[in-house]
Amino acid sequence: MTLRGPFYLSFLLVACLITMPVDSTTAHQSTPSPDPTKQDELGTVDFPTSTRSREAQAHFLRGVAALHSFWYPVALEEFRAATKIDPDFAMGYWGEAMVHNHPLWGDPQEIEAARQALARITMTPELTARERAYIEAVTVLYGEGSKSSRDRAYARAMQKVYRDYPDDIEAALFYALSLLGNAGDGLQGSQKRLLAGMIASTVFGQKPHHPGAAHYVIHAYDNPKDAHRALDAALLYADIAPAAPHALHMPAHIFVQLGMWPEAVASNVAAWEASDAWVTQNGHSPSKRDYHSLQWLQYAYLQLGRYEKAAGLLDTMRKSWAEFPKDQPHSLSDGGYILARMAASYLIETQQWDKAETILGPALPQSTGESPEADKSSKAFATLARTPIIFARGLAAAMDRSALQAQQSITALRAISREPSPDSMPFMNELRRSAELQAMKIAATLDMAQGKHDAAIRKMEQATTLIDAAPPSGPPPLIKPVHELFGEILLRAGRPDAAAKHFDKALGRYPDRARSLLGAAAAATQNGDTRQALTLYSKFIDQWQHADPQLAEIQEAQIYFQQSRAEGEH
């Protein structure tokens, strides 16, 4: 079956973005490689090339499979193994260049390393037109101009490959990934993600064991509204590529969007353990573990009331980060940011404000990443890595009505929000906007704690206007969702009706967040809506059925049940 029909429909639905594909009669060339099979538990990939070496082709296929699951170190090893066997293997160098671009992770392109790989390509007569098209596209990716302009040019180049070779699954998937990589915000960004999802979903329907298909479906639909479209891919992806830690983690993106907390826990436990085993078995630095999965695991535990487990993971992160090599500025910054997020999340979810300094620990050093090897982007991100700690410390101070300490955090966050971001890391612009929102939330919380309810409400109205334009994804980047905090402030102000609406919005953006469920239940109680309160408290109790014992949140729900039962008996 050709891929033409469903993909043609995809283009009709988002015609404002790109033109429809043109007809092509070019077929895949044959390759002296084994029949497509599982590449060592990385998924099924069929990518014909012109190499005459079966062994080189086998390494290449495994490299492409690892590339689709963003397992970049393994992909690099495989592509280099392929070109060591066949030094004239042009597509092996293409693969090596592709490894140096991480389109969805936000870290800088390793542009010089990629250009060095591309420089080793010799355009021999044996190269097919299809292979030349792939090489020309990746050359554009590492050409002249800003990163954003090169990303857009690469997407256009991959669009052409996709149009010219409509039966090429790899072209379809790498085009879908290029759309995701430069989608941006707003309506056009949503349309690009929708198109990428349609393309990847079509491939997934035809090739359900292809790692890239399942992976990109999940990324395309990673939001509460569309997450149900990716549930099949999420349930299968870990089985497709069980060797890749990222493939084990990615299903959690959909599970979190749907409030499937036990499944999110299982997904991230598997990813973390696989990552730890890979690092241990290969003697890699502790910085190579998948701490992203560790952070998501902690967040899922917090939503289940398993605070002891979450605290243990924070301790693991703190000890691991202390062991990071000091000559790896990017790793230090990344690890420091994850540590800061985990500490801040633990404090804010458990609301142990009186233990803030113990939980947050010492501030991350401002010099993180400022070794001689550090570049501007490392230093800029090192500054941003401190924002979760600054925010959590400021929020705790505001809750305690410590105006001076709260204001210090507000001042620090606003200073960070005004600093310019390197072009190589455009995602940092979003983190800077987050810093300003965090400052606004601290200020509103301080107003609330001081009884200045009208002032707090005005600040939160401004914050919600800013946040509603951003699509929600995963654990809240702001740590404390704006609508959830607004609902809590409105409850304190004696406005449960308005509070209920904001808790409803919070749950729409982050389904089944524990604090939003509790807030919504409290608002229903104050509104006299017994049925809604019972429904929400019941949902919360069910979600926390394996929570740590004697938590105040469980007691709150149980007291309501007892009071409702007593009132019913009268």
NORURMO-V709416 format. One record per residue. RES is the residue in one letter. NEAR is the number of other C-alpha atoms within 10 Angstrom. Layout:
{{RES & NEAR} {RES & NEAR}}
//
This chain:
{{M & 6} {T & 11} {L & 17} {R & 16} {G & 11} {P & 14} {F & 24} {Y & 17} {L & 15} {S & 19} {F & 18} {L & 14} {L & 14} {V & 16} {A & 13} {C & 11} {L & 14} {I & 13} {T & 13} {M & 15} {P & 18} {V & 13} {D & 11} {S & 11} {T & 9} {T & 13} {A & 11} {H & 14} {Q & 12} {S & 10} {T & 16} {P & 15} {S & 19} {P & 11} {D & 10} {P & 14} {T & 14} {K & 17} {Q & 19} {D & 13} {E & 17} {L & 29} {G & 29} {T & 23} {V & 25} {D & 17} {F & 20} {P & 21} {T & 24} {S & 17} {T & 23} {R & 13} {S & 15} {R & 16} {E & 16} {A & 23} {Q & 30} {A & 20} {H & 22} {F & 31} {L & 30} {R & 25} {G & 30} {V & 33} {A & 30} {A & 31} {L & 25} {H & 27} {S & 26} {F & 23} {W & 20} {Y & 20} {P & 14} {V & 18} {A & 26} {L & 24} {E & 15} {E & 27} {F & 29} {R & 22} {A & 20} {A & 30} {T & 22} {K & 13} {I & 15} {D & 18} {P & 16} {D & 17} {F & 27} {A & 25} {M & 25} {G & 32} {Y & 28} {W & 23} {G & 27} {E & 28} {A & 27} {M & 25} {V & 25} {H & 21} {N & 23} {H & 16} {P & 18} {L & 14} {W & 11} {G & 14} {D & 19} {P & 19} {Q & 19} {E & 15} {I & 16} {E & 12} {A & 14} {A & 23} {R & 19} {Q & 13} {A & 20} {L & 23} {A & 12} {R & 15} {I & 17} {T & 13} {M & 14} {T & 11} {P & 7} {E & 10} {L & 16} {T & 14} {A & 12} {R & 20} {E & 19} {R & 15} {A & 19} {Y & 19} {I & 21} {E & 16} {A & 22} {V & 24} {T & 21} {V & 20} {L & 27} {Y & 24} {G & 17} {E & 10} {G & 12} {S & 11} {K & 20} {S & 17} {S & 15} {R & 19} {D & 23} {R & 18} {A & 19} {Y & 24} {A & 25} {R & 18} {A & 22} {M & 27} {Q & 23} {K & 19} {V & 25} {Y & 24} {R & 23} {D & 19} {Y & 25} {P & 24} {D & 19} {D & 21} {I & 26} {E & 22} {A & 23} {A & 26} {L & 28} {F & 23} {Y & 25} {A & 29} {L & 29} {S & 24} {L & 28} {L & 24} {G & 21} {N & 21} {A & 20} {G & 16} {D & 13} {G & 11} {L & 10} {Q & 14} {G & 16} {S & 17} {Q & 19} {K & 25} {R & 26} {L & 23} {L & 26} {A & 28} {G & 30} {M & 23} {I & 28} {A & 29} {S & 26} {T & 22} {V & 24} {F & 23} {G & 13} {Q & 14} {K & 17} {P & 20} {H & 23} {H & 26} {P & 28} {G & 34} {A & 31} {A & 34} {H & 29} {Y & 29} {V & 31} {I & 29} {H & 23} {A & 27} {Y & 25} {D & 29} {N & 22} {P & 22} {K & 14} {D & 17} {A & 21} {H & 18} {R & 17} {A & 25} {L & 20} {D & 16} {A & 26} {A & 26} {L & 17} {L & 18} {Y & 28} {A & 27} {D & 16} {I & 24} {A & 28} {P & 18} {A & 22} {A & 23} {P & 27} {H & 27} {A & 30} {L & 29} {H & 28} {M & 26} {P & 29} {A & 31} {H & 26} {I & 30} {F & 26} {V & 28} {Q & 27} {L & 22} {G & 21} {M & 17} {W & 23} {P & 16} {E & 17} {A & 25} {V & 24} {A & 16} {S & 27} {N & 28} {V & 19} {A & 20} {A & 30} {W & 23} {E & 17} {A & 21} {S & 22} {D & 18} {A & 14} {W & 17} {V & 17} {T & 14} {Q & 9} {N & 8} {G & 9} {H & 12} {S & 12} {P & 17} {S & 19} {K & 16} {R & 22} {D & 21} {Y & 23} {H & 16} {S & 25} {L & 26} {Q & 23} {W & 24} {L & 26} {Q & 26} {Y & 27} {A & 27} {Y & 22} {L & 25} {Q & 23} {L & 25} {G & 24} {R & 20} {Y & 20} {E & 13} {K & 16} {A & 25} {A & 19} {G & 12} {L & 20} {L & 25} {D & 16} {T & 14} {M & 22} {R & 19} {K & 12} {S & 16} {W & 21} {A & 14} {E & 13} {F & 18} {P & 13} {K & 14} {D & 14} {Q & 17} {P & 25} {H & 23} {S & 19} {L & 25} {S & 26} {D & 23} {G & 25} {G & 26} {Y & 22} {I & 24} {L & 30} {A & 27} {R & 26} {M & 29} {A & 28} {A & 24} {S & 27} {Y & 24} {L & 25} {I & 20} {E & 18} {T & 16} {Q & 13} {Q & 12} {W & 18} {D & 13} {K & 12} {A & 22} {E & 14} {T & 10} {I & 19} {L & 24} {G & 13} {P & 9} {A & 12} {L & 20} {P & 12} {Q & 13} {S & 12} {T & 25} {G & 28} {E & 21} {S & 14} {P & 8} {E & 11} {A & 15} {D & 13} {K & 13} {S & 20} {S & 26} {K & 20} {A & 21} {F & 25} {A & 26} {T & 20} {L & 24} {A & 26} {R & 25} {T & 27} {P & 27} {I & 26} {I & 25} {F & 29} {A & 29} {R & 25} {G & 31} {L & 31} {A & 25} {A & 24} {A & 27} {M & 20} {D & 17} {R & 17} {S & 16} {A & 17} {L & 12} {Q & 16} {A & 26} {Q & 18} {Q & 15} {S & 25} {I & 25} {T & 13} {A & 18} {L & 27} {R & 19} {A & 13} {I & 21} {S & 24} {R & 13} {E & 13} {P & 11} {S & 19} {P & 16} {D & 14} {S & 16} {M & 19} {P & 16} {F & 16} {M & 21} {N & 17} {E & 13} {L & 20} {R & 22} {R & 18} {S & 23} {A & 26} {E & 20} {L & 26} {Q & 30} {A & 26} {M & 21} {K & 27} {I & 26} {A & 24} {A & 27} {T & 32} {L & 27} {D & 22} {M & 23} {A & 19} {Q & 16} {G & 13} {K & 14} {H & 19} {D & 15} {A & 15} {A & 25} {I & 20} {R & 11} {K & 19} {M & 25} {E & 13} {Q & 12} {A & 21} {T & 16} {T & 11} {L & 14} {I & 17} {D & 13} {A & 10} {A & 11} {P & 14} {P & 19} {S & 18} {G & 18} {P & 19} {P & 14} {P & 14} {L & 20} {I & 20} {K & 20} {P & 24} {V & 26} {H & 25} {E & 26} {L & 22} {F & 27} {G & 29} {E & 25} {I & 24} {L & 24} {L & 20} {R & 15} {A & 17} {G & 13} {R & 16} {P & 24} {D & 15} {A & 14} {A & 28} {A & 25} {K & 17} {H & 24} {F & 27} {D & 19} {K & 18} {A & 25} {L & 22} {G & 16} {R & 22} {Y & 24} {P & 18} {D & 24} {R & 25} {A & 23} {R & 24} {S & 27} {L & 23} {L & 24} {G & 25} {A & 29} {A & 27} {A & 25} {A & 27} {A & 22} {T & 17} {Q & 17} {N & 16} {G & 12} {D & 13} {T & 15} {R & 10} {Q & 17} {A & 25} {L & 18} {T & 12} {L & 22} {Y & 23} {S & 17} {K & 17} {F & 25} {I & 19} {D & 12} {Q & 20} {W & 20} {Q & 14} {H & 11} {A & 20} {D & 14} {P & 12} {Q & 8} {L & 13} {A & 10} {E & 16} {I & 19} {Q & 13} {E & 13} {A & 20} {Q & 15} {I & 11} {Y & 18} {F & 16} {Q & 11} {Q & 11} {S & 14} {R & 11} {A & 10} {E & 9} {G & 8} {E & 7} {H & 5}}
//
